[in-house]
Amino acid sequence: MRTSHAGTAAVPASGPGGDDQAAPPSPTARVSSGVRTRSQHQRRKRIVQAAAALASRGGVEAMQMRTVAERAGVALGTLYRYFPSKMDLVVAVVGEEIDLLENSIERRPPSAETAAGRGVDVLMRATRGLMREPELADALIRSLIIAQVEVPFGDRMAGLLLRVSGNGLTLETASEEQFALAGSLAGVWVNELLEMLRGRRTYEQIQRRIEIAAERLLADFDDRDDRDDSDA
């Protein structure tokens, strides 16, 4: 995305050594830049919301770039500057859904005593959120499975599980094994969600299967918490 440098042109100034120095941006230029950034953020958000609304009614097939642009009230060229392909747009919609989940977790953190219980809370909360728009959920999950672009969905879900189940673990502080276990649980959830979208699982069946998987995969997380308590 190109950015304008209007209002920030350098003016000659003689420094102590006689060298020319560029004057810092004026307050007016900084305000203009902030307004432009907010405008770009709002435009991007409108595009993502328009794409999600179309996908919720007709799947990814309904996310035609021209239709998205018209619904968002932007030029087609503007849309392509933000999202060069439909898959980039799908990834952005998924990211928006994960943002909503993370906000929900921050407002109301899981209160279960065990790592498995907290992990189940996160995943079932995500399930309920996605199933409010089942066609959108189906379209997004299927698209991510066949995605030809780098998709951070799995890593973000694994990171969220690490943070909640591991009491503050991050992708940087978790061991390779812990990351693999959290990622495996996220993978189980995605597969079970697809089965429910296809009518092969009920919500209750998914919850029970997630509980079983979480109890096995996150068992060592509770042992870590016990060790940390004993060291304190």
C-alpha angles and dihedrals in degrees: 000000000000119000126204120238095197113140094024100080116145119249124203114261127169113229129196091279094044093253122139114251129197115240115238118255113280120245088252091055092049092051090048090051092050092050091049092050092050090048091052091048092050091047091051091048091051090052093050092047091049091051092049092050092052093046091049089061103036109010125242089315088069091056094090108166095231091049092049091051092050093048092048092047096238134120117264090241090054091052091052091051089058097036117020093191141019090251090057086055092049090052090051092051090050090049090053090053091051090048089056090050092049091049089051091051092050092050094045113017118200110267101199115129096225129065090234092053092051092047092051090050091055095047096044090047087053090048093053091048094051095043091060083076103029096171091051091047092050092048094048097046094046092047092051092052092057095033117144092197132069108276120195092196097106094044092048093051091046090049092051091050091049092051095048102034096036095047097245103343114152134196086261099048099037120094120244089255094051091050091049092050093049090046091050091053090050088051092052089051093051092051093047091048090054090051090053092048088054091051096250098112135041122221090253092052091051092050092051093049092048090050092053093047093046093050090056101037099042099038093106091055089069090049088054091052090051091051092049091051092050092049093050 
